[in-house]
Amino acid sequence: TIKSRIAARAEKVAKVKAGIEISFTSLGVGDGFPTFVAMDLHEMYQTGFELPLVYRVIDRTDMEPAIQNIVELVRQRGQTNLSIEPPVALQPWSAFDVSAIYPNLPYVAPVGSVLSLRANGGPAQSVVLDPADSRPWTIQEAIAVFGPWVASLQ
């Protein structure tokens, strides 16, 4: 089965990925894409910055825009790393244990928090999270936050 083949490779992958940053995503082609495979592979390979778990592609015409989107995300996140204190969460249901984020990546922190942001080791900048400064999420931001959660439910 697919699950047994993935499990058989897990030990070999663990040895190879030590000390290497790998950002893993999958292209799910068609309606019947097995999300559990993407989740297992993501868990096995992921060590770098987070990308969406699965980019769903219905047909060939969707393939090129999906790949361009992945390339753009990797380009953006590879440029700047923001250290953040106190740690934040990447999803509303996860622990507040993330101390490095990438520009335009949504994160979760308590309202009223005073965050200290530092770009690539530069001077720190304090930011107070005020609900009056918030804005509604775009569709892409909502998908980035809730996509992995929905995938984990499948």
Number of C-alpha atoms within 10 A of each C-alpha: 5 9 11 9 9 15 13 11 12 16 11 10 13 11 9 10 14 9 8 11 12 14 15 20 19 18 16 19 17 12 10 8 15 12 18 15 15 20 18 14 20 21 13 18 19 17 16 11 16 20 20 18 23 20 19 17 19 14 10 10 9 13 16 11 12 15 14 11 12 17 11 12 17 15 11 14 18 12 10 13 18 19 21 19 18 15 18 21 18 20 17 14 9 11 12 17 12 17 14 16 23 19 13 10 15 15 15 17 17 11 10 11 13 15 19 17 22 17 17 11 10 10 9 15 11 12 12 12 15 12 9 6 7 8 7 7 11 9 8 9 14 12 14 19 19 14 16 16 15 10 14 13 8 9
